[in-house]
Amino acid sequence: MTPSRVIKASEVREYVFCPRSWAYRQRKIALTPEAAAEREERLDQGNRSHREHGEAVRRASRQLGVGVLFVKIGLAVLILGVLAWKFFSS
């Protein structure tokens, strides 16, 4: 038995986001202006949320990079101190 049609990833995404919206689109039922405005607001809110999360991830990545740099500097100072102690204590 072959499938009657191919389901696209964008359809799965739309169904997961809002099954009712997906069903309306399948039946070619237009959203009311209020529902369309609410949908746009939710999409905008989701986009803002994703941007804020991305900025937080970038900040955390930079902070981690600075922390790693300080650890490297600390290790270098420690190794140089041990080498100097060993060299000058002989």
CORQUISUL-V576057 format. One line per field, one symbol per residue. ss: DSSP state (h for helix, s for strand, l for the rest). phi: phi as a letter, one per 30 degrees, with the letter a starting at -180 (. if undefined). burial: + if it has 24 or more other C-alpha atoms within 12 Angstrom, else -. A space follows every 50 residues. Layout:
# CORQUISUL-V576057
ss = ???
phi = ???
burial = ???
This chain:
# CORQUISUL-V576057
ss = llllllllhhhhhhhhhlhhhhhhhhllllllhhhhhhhhhhhhhhhhhh hhhhhhhhhhhhhhhhhhhhhhhhhhhhhhhhhhhhhhll
phi = .cddadcdddddeddddaeddddddddhcdddeddddddddddddddddd dddddddddddddddddddddddddddddddddddddddd
burial = --------------------+----------------------------- ----------------------------------------
